């Protein structure tokens, strides 16, 4: 079985950086689906964070479903920006203990709508992750946000942020509504800052969320600093986000050789990356990131592929082989 994993399409993005609504990137993805038995949409497929509509995703998802046909599968694992696909159902029924719980296609009207766009392909939904083989577990990765705050400082903010998940944690421990995330900060900024200051702050927060670096200096948010910003965010991703993801995997008791995630928009490991930086403690699990399908000019000004933040990232898995990061654009 050949599996293609993509994430962070952000279809319907407020600032119009979702590249799959353009003909050339969509054609490249559809071509890449040739010979693929299973497509995994690993979260943030649709931009629903601020009450957005799934309608902008309809042409893209219909094209994907038509290309795959009725004999191939689309597997959806929601993330934080499209959590509205499953969150009402989780609140009604409780968060399952399983790390790969099946979610019915009619769990929410939004999910049913998204699944209908992907017809005639067979659609299944899992949350918060899915086993792609006996060795490979995949998740969007937004749970790692809970571990970005140093544990030595967490006690100071416990009353505001909730309880930090410990060993033996369940998905419900990560689904607490109060959690340290850039998303929460962005929502606060949007409510309290006047326009256009709120729009500027939201753009900065969107970049920070994508790179899991909430403390990025505002002076770096300019086009001329794009190469430096990209370098710093990549270093921060390897220094903070990968260890945080490994902590999530350990706390949930996920026994996998490989973990594939999205969320941070940095495809890898790529040629030139140090493989040792893409592993958990003691070299296990090995970790791979899908990248995104979002164009970030503050990271990519005057850049050209191959580039770790260039849109069009994906993970390819051949049968039971190791996940491999690729760029499709």
C-alpha positions as CSV (number, residue, x, y, z in Angstrom):
1,X,0.0,0.0,0.0
2,X,1.3,3.5,-0.9
3,X,0.2,6.3,1.4
4,X,0.5,10.0,0.9
5,X,0.1,12.2,4.0
6,X,-0.5,15.9,3.7
7,X,-1.5,18.5,6.3
8,X,-2.2,22.1,6.9
9,X,-4.0,23.0,3.7
10,X,-5.9,25.8,5.6
11,X,-8.4,26.0,2.8
12,X,-10.4,29.2,3.2
13,X,-7.5,31.0,5.0
14,X,-8.4,34.5,6.0
15,X,-5.3,36.0,4.5
16,X,-5.5,34.0,1.2
17,X,-2.3,32.0,1.5
18,X,-3.8,28.5,0.9
19,X,-2.2,27.6,-2.3
20,X,-4.4,24.7,-3.3
21,X,-7.1,27.0,-4.4
22,X,-4.8,27.9,-7.3
23,X,-4.8,25.7,-10.4
24,X,-1.1,24.8,-10.7
25,X,-0.6,23.6,-7.1
26,X,-3.9,21.6,-7.2
27,X,-2.8,20.0,-10.5
28,X,0.5,19.0,-8.9
29,X,-1.3,17.3,-6.0
30,X,-3.7,15.5,-8.2
31,X,-0.8,14.2,-10.3
32,X,0.9,13.0,-7.1
33,X,-2.2,11.0,-6.3
34,X,-1.5,8.6,-9.2
35,X,-0.5,5.3,-7.7
36,X,-1.5,6.3,-4.2
37,X,-3.8,3.9,-2.4
38,X,-4.6,6.1,0.6
39,X,-4.5,9.8,1.2
40,X,-4.3,11.0,4.7
41,X,-5.4,14.6,5.5
42,X,-3.6,15.1,8.8
43,X,-5.4,18.2,10.2
44,X,-6.1,21.8,9.5
45,X,-7.6,20.9,6.1
46,X,-10.2,23.7,6.4
47,X,-9.8,27.0,8.1
48,X,-12.6,27.0,10.7
49,X,-10.8,28.6,13.7
50,X,-12.7,31.8,13.6
51,X,-16.0,30.4,12.5
52,X,-15.0,30.0,8.9
53,X,-17.1,28.1,6.3
54,X,-16.0,24.9,4.6
55,X,-17.4,26.3,1.3
56,X,-14.0,27.5,0.0
57,X,-12.7,23.9,0.3
58,X,-15.4,22.4,-1.8
59,X,-13.7,22.6,-5.3
60,X,-10.4,21.4,-4.0
61,X,-11.8,18.4,-2.1
62,X,-14.1,17.5,-4.9
63,X,-11.2,17.4,-7.3
64,X,-9.3,15.2,-4.8
65,X,-12.2,12.8,-4.4
66,X,-12.8,12.6,-8.1
67,X,-9.1,11.8,-8.7
68,X,-9.1,9.0,-6.1
69,X,-12.4,7.4,-7.2
70,X,-14.5,5.0,-5.2
71,X,-11.8,2.3,-4.8
72,X,-9.3,4.5,-2.8
73,X,-9.5,5.9,0.7
74,X,-9.2,9.4,2.3
75,X,-8.4,9.3,5.9
76,X,-9.1,12.5,7.9
77,X,-7.5,13.3,11.2
78,X,-8.7,16.8,12.4
79,X,-6.3,19.3,13.9
80,X,-6.8,22.5,15.9
81,X,-7.9,24.8,13.0
82,X,-10.6,22.3,11.9
83,X,-11.4,21.0,15.3
84,X,-15.0,22.1,14.8
85,X,-15.4,19.0,12.6
86,X,-15.3,16.8,15.7
87,X,-15.3,18.8,18.9
88,X,-19.1,19.1,19.3
89,X,-19.3,15.3,19.0
90,X,-16.5,14.9,21.5
91,X,-18.3,17.1,24.0
92,X,-21.5,15.2,23.6
93,X,-20.0,11.7,23.8
94,X,-16.8,12.3,25.7
95,X,-13.3,12.1,24.4
96,X,-12.4,8.4,23.8
97,X,-9.5,6.9,25.5
98,X,-8.1,5.4,22.3
99,X,-5.4,7.3,20.5
100,X,-6.9,6.3,17.1
101,X,-10.7,6.5,17.9
102,X,-13.1,6.1,15.0
103,X,-15.4,9.1,14.4
104,X,-18.7,8.6,12.5
105,X,-19.0,10.7,9.3
106,X,-22.2,12.2,10.6
107,X,-20.6,13.2,13.9
108,X,-21.2,16.9,13.0
109,X,-22.9,18.6,10.1
110,X,-19.5,20.2,9.1
111,X,-17.8,16.8,9.0
112,X,-20.6,15.3,7.0
113,X,-20.3,18.2,4.5
114,X,-16.5,17.8,4.2
115,X,-16.9,14.0,3.7
116,X,-19.5,14.6,1.0
117,X,-17.1,16.8,-1.0
118,X,-14.6,13.9,-1.1
119,X,-17.1,11.5,-2.8
120,X,-16.8,9.1,-4.4
121,X,-13.6,8.3,-2.5
122,X,-14.1,6.2,0.7
123,X,-13.8,8.5,3.7
124,X,-12.9,7.5,7.3
125,X,-12.1,9.7,10.3
126,X,-9.9,9.1,13.2
127,X,-9.0,11.2,16.2
128,X,-6.6,12.3,17.7
129,X,-4.3,10.1,15.6
130,X,-4.3,7.0,13.4
131,X,-2.0,4.0,13.0
132,X,-0.9,3.9,9.4
133,X,1.0,0.6,10.0
134,X,2.2,-1.3,13.0
135,X,5.2,1.0,13.1
136,X,3.8,4.4,12.2
137,X,1.4,6.6,14.1
138,X,0.2,9.9,12.7
139,X,-1.4,12.9,14.4
140,X,-1.9,16.5,13.6
141,X,0.4,17.5,16.5
142,X,-1.5,20.3,18.2
143,X,-1.2,18.5,21.5
144,X,2.5,19.4,21.6
145,X,1.4,23.0,22.4
146,X,0.7,21.9,26.0
147,X,4.4,21.1,26.4
148,X,6.0,24.2,24.9
149,X,5.9,26.0,28.3
150,X,8.9,24.8,30.3
151,X,7.7,22.5,33.1
152,X,9.8,24.3,35.6
153,X,7.6,27.4,35.0
154,X,4.3,25.6,34.5
155,X,3.3,25.7,38.2
156,X,3.2,29.5,38.1
157,X,0.5,29.4,35.4
158,X,-1.3,26.3,36.4
159,X,-4.4,28.2,37.5
160,X,-4.7,29.9,34.1
161,X,-3.6,27.0,31.8
162,X,-5.0,23.9,33.4
163,X,-3.1,20.8,34.5
164,X,-0.1,19.5,32.5
165,X,-0.7,15.9,31.2
166,X,1.6,13.4,32.9
167,X,2.6,9.8,32.2
168,X,-0.4,7.6,31.5
169,X,-2.3,10.6,30.1
170,X,-5.4,10.1,27.9
171,X,-6.5,12.2,24.9
172,X,-9.1,13.9,27.2
173,X,-6.2,15.4,29.2
174,X,-5.1,17.2,26.1
175,X,-8.6,18.3,25.1
176,X,-9.0,20.7,28.1
177,X,-10.3,24.0,26.9
178,X,-7.8,26.0,28.9
179,X,-4.4,25.3,27.4
180,X,-1.2,27.4,26.6
181,X,-1.5,28.0,22.8
182,X,-0.8,30.7,20.4
183,X,-4.4,30.2,19.2
184,X,-5.7,31.4,22.5
185,X,-3.5,34.4,22.4
186,X,-4.6,35.2,18.9
187,X,-8.3,35.1,19.9
188,X,-7.6,37.4,22.8
189,X,-5.8,39.9,20.5
190,X,-8.7,39.8,18.0
191,X,-11.2,40.6,20.7
192,X,-9.4,43.4,22.4
193,X,-7.3,45.2,19.8
194,X,-9.0,47.7,17.4
195,X,-8.7,47.2,13.6
196,X,-6.3,47.3,11.8
197,X,-4.1,46.5,14.9
198,X,-6.0,43.3,15.4
199,X,-5.4,42.2,11.8
200,X,-1.6,42.9,12.2
201,X,-1.5,41.0,15.5
202,X,-3.4,38.0,14.0
203,X,-1.0,37.8,11.0
204,X,1.9,37.7,13.5
205,X,0.1,35.1,15.6
206,X,-0.6,33.0,12.5
207,X,3.1,32.9,11.6
208,X,4.0,32.2,15.2
209,X,1.5,29.4,15.5
210,X,2.8,27.8,12.4
211,X,6.3,27.8,13.7
212,X,5.6,27.2,17.4
213,X,7.6,30.2,18.3
214,X,5.3,32.5,20.3
215,X,8.2,34.8,21.4
216,X,9.4,35.7,17.9
217,X,10.6,39.4,17.9
218,X,8.3,41.6,15.9
219,X,11.3,43.2,14.2
220,X,11.9,39.9,12.4
221,X,8.4,40.0,10.9
222,X,9.5,41.7,7.6
223,X,10.3,40.4,4.2
224,X,13.9,41.4,4.2
225,X,14.5,39.2,7.3
226,X,12.8,36.1,5.7
227,X,16.0,33.9,5.4
228,X,17.0,34.7,9.1
229,X,13.4,34.2,10.3
230,X,13.2,30.8,8.5
231,X,16.5,29.7,10.0
232,X,15.5,30.7,13.5
233,X,12.1,29.1,13.3
234,X,13.6,25.9,12.0
235,X,16.0,25.9,14.9
236,X,13.2,26.6,17.4
237,X,11.1,23.8,15.8
238,X,13.8,21.2,16.3
239,X,14.7,22.6,19.8
240,X,11.2,22.9,21.2
241,X,8.5,21.4,19.0
242,X,10.0,18.0,18.3
243,X,10.9,17.4,22.0
244,X,7.3,18.5,22.9
245,X,5.8,16.1,20.4
246,X,8.0,13.3,21.8
247,X,6.7,14.1,25.2
248,X,3.1,13.8,24.0
249,X,3.9,10.4,22.5
250,X,5.4,9.2,25.7
251,X,2.6,10.6,27.9
252,X,0.0,8.9,25.8
253,X,1.9,5.6,25.7
254,X,2.2,5.5,21.9
255,X,4.6,2.7,21.1
256,X,5.7,3.6,17.6
257,X,8.9,3.5,15.6
258,X,7.8,6.5,13.6
259,X,5.5,9.5,14.4
260,X,4.2,11.7,11.5
261,X,2.8,15.1,12.4
262,X,1.9,18.5,10.8
263,X,1.0,21.6,12.7
264,X,4.4,23.4,12.6
265,X,4.5,23.7,8.7
266,X,8.2,22.7,8.5
267,X,8.6,19.7,6.2
268,X,11.3,17.2,7.2
269,X,13.6,15.6,7.8
270,X,15.0,16.8,4.5
271,X,18.4,16.2,2.9
272,X,20.9,18.1,5.0
273,X,18.9,17.8,8.2
274,X,20.6,16.0,11.1
275,X,18.5,12.8,11.6
276,X,19.4,12.8,15.3
277,X,17.4,16.0,15.8
278,X,14.3,14.3,14.4
279,X,14.0,11.7,17.1
280,X,12.7,11.3,20.6
281,X,14.9,10.5,23.6
282,X,17.3,7.6,23.0
283,X,16.5,7.7,19.2
284,X,12.9,6.6,19.4
285,X,10.5,7.4,17.9
286,X,11.8,8.8,14.7
287,X,9.7,11.8,13.7
288,X,8.7,13.3,10.3
289,X,6.7,16.4,9.5
290,X,4.4,16.9,6.5
291,X,5.0,20.6,6.0
292,X,2.1,22.7,4.7
293,X,0.2,24.0,1.7
294,X,0.4,27.6,2.8
295,X,2.6,30.3,1.3
296,X,4.2,32.4,4.1
297,X,6.0,35.4,2.5
298,X,7.6,36.4,5.8
299,X,9.4,33.0,5.6
300,X,9.8,32.6,1.8
301,X,10.5,36.1,0.4
302,X,13.0,35.6,-2.5
303,X,13.3,31.9,-1.6
304,X,12.9,29.0,-4.0
305,X,12.3,25.3,-3.5
306,X,13.7,23.1,-2.1
307,X,13.0,25.0,1.1
308,X,11.7,23.5,4.4
309,X,8.8,26.0,4.6
310,X,7.9,25.9,0.9
311,X,4.3,24.8,0.4
312,X,3.6,21.4,-1.0
313,X,5.2,19.2,1.6
314,X,4.1,15.6,2.0
315,X,5.1,12.3,3.5
316,X,5.2,9.2,1.4
317,X,5.0,5.7,3.0
318,X,5.5,2.7,0.8
319,X,3.9,-0.5,2.3
320,X,5.6,-0.9,5.7
321,X,8.6,1.2,4.9
322,X,9.9,4.3,6.6
323,X,8.1,7.6,6.1
324,X,9.8,9.9,3.6
325,X,9.5,13.7,3.3
326,X,9.0,15.1,-0.2
327,X,8.1,18.4,-1.8
328,X,5.4,18.3,-4.4
329,X,5.7,21.9,-5.6
